[in-house]
Amino acid sequence: MKWEEIGDQPCSVARTLSILGDRWTMLILRNAFMGVRRFDDFQRSLGLTRHVLSERLKRLVEHDILVKVPYVERQERFEYKLTEKGLDLYPIILSMTQWADKWMDMGLGKPIEFTHKTCGNKMTPKMVCSECNEPIKAKEVRASAGPGYFAYIEQKQKSA
């Protein structure tokens, strides 16, 4: 299978990776969540080439994760803001952060702490079951094919 075809798979992880599956895209999103909005600020903070940054921002805009908004009308200068679809990626960033804090802190502790604005307390993200509110543990979850998988197979059979 070619990488360009990964998003056509009946797999939510593969489809997500078809958009977010490179290191620069995730770092751009991290910075967007930290308030970076302008092209030059992304480039300065990440140190990547203008070409690569432009490509990644364009893809995020095409997939409605970021929206390009003018901030200087005459000079056609834009900033990039997270859309609702983009904001829904925040749990992924928090989960990656939590994993790295546990396994890759180099013995120095968390480089960033998160405070829940509503209660004012420092927090650690926690994924819980939507039905019973118990913490999710990999060994306690079973995955099975859902309706989208069967619809995908049926669609493939009809087009063959």
N, C-alpha and C positions, 0 to 999 in steps of 0.2 A: 504494500500500500504506500502511496506517495503521501508526504506530509500535507500537501494541498487538499487531499481528500479526507483528512482526519475528521473534519467537521461534519461529514456526511454519514458518520457512523451512528448506530442507535445506542449511543453511550454519552451520558451527560458530561463525564470527565473529558472525553475526547472532543466534544463540541466546545467545551470551555477552553481547552488547550488550543483549539484552532484560532482563538482570538488572543488569549492571554499567555500562550505557551513559550514565551521567551523572557529572559532576565530583564531586558530593558523595559518591557511593557509593565511588568510587576513593579519595577522601581518608579516608573512614571506614575502609576496609580498610587503607590505609597506616598509620593511627593504631593500628588493632587489632594490626598486625604489630609496632608499636613499643611495645606493652604497654598501650595505653589500653583500659579495660574498661567504665567506668561512663558512663551517659548524660551526667551533668553534665560529666565530663572531656572527652567527645567534643565537647559543645557549647562549652565554654570554649576548647578548642584549635582548633576549626574556625570558630567564630563564626557558625554558621548558626542559623536559627530552630528552636525546639523542635519545631514542626510538621513541618518538612522532615526533621530528624534522626529523628524518630519514624517517619515514613513509610519512610525509607531503611533504618533498623534492622529494621523490621517485614518489609520485603521480603527482606532478607538472612537473617532468621530463617526466613521461609516457604520459602526455597530451600535451607535447611540449610547455609548458609555460616557463619552465626553461631548459637550456641545461647544462650538466655537462662537464666541461672542465678541463683537468689536468693542474696544475700549477707547480707541481714538479714531473718530470717523474719517477724517481727511487722509490720514496716513495708512488706513486699512491695517491697523494693528489689532491683534486679537488676543484674547485669553481663553483658556480652556476650563470649563466648569463641569463637574460631575453631574450627570443626569440622575434620575431616580434609578435607572438600570445600573448606572455606575455606583451609586451609593449602596446598592444591594451587594456589592462586592466587598464591603467593609469586613464582614465576618471572615472572609478568606484571608485578608491581610492580618486580622487579629489572630487567627489560627496559626498562620505561618510565624507570626511574632512569638506566640506562646510556645510553639514547638522549638524555635531557635533559642528562646530564653532557657528552656529546659535542657537542651542537648548541645548548644553551641555557644554558651556564654563565656567560654574560655576561663571559667572560674572567677569572673569579675562581677557577675550579677547582671541584671537586666539593664540594657542601655537606654531603654525608654520605659516609663511607667504611664499607665493610663488611669485617668480619674473619671468616674461616672459623674457627669455634671448634675444629674438629677438628685443624687444623694450626697455628692461631695466626697465619696470614698475612693481610694485607690482600688482598682479592680483587676481581676484576672478573668479573661473571658472563659465561659463554660458552655459547652454545648449540651443541651438536655433534650430528652424526648418530648415531642410536642403533645403527647397524650398523658404521660405520667410524671413529667418533670424530673425524672431520674437522669443522672449524668450518662452520656453516651460512652460506651466502651466498645472497641472494635470486636471483641470476642462475644459480645452480647447482641450483635446485629446480624441479621440474615438478609442478604440481597436476593431479589427474585425479579424476573422479567415483569415489566409493567405494560400497560396498554399501549404506550408509545412504541415499545419494542415490537409487539405483535402487529401494530399498524404499519410499521416500517417494513417488516417481513412481507406482509400482504401487498404493500405497495410495490416492493421489489419484484414479487412474483408476477404481478399484473403487467409490469413494464418489461418483463423478460420475454 
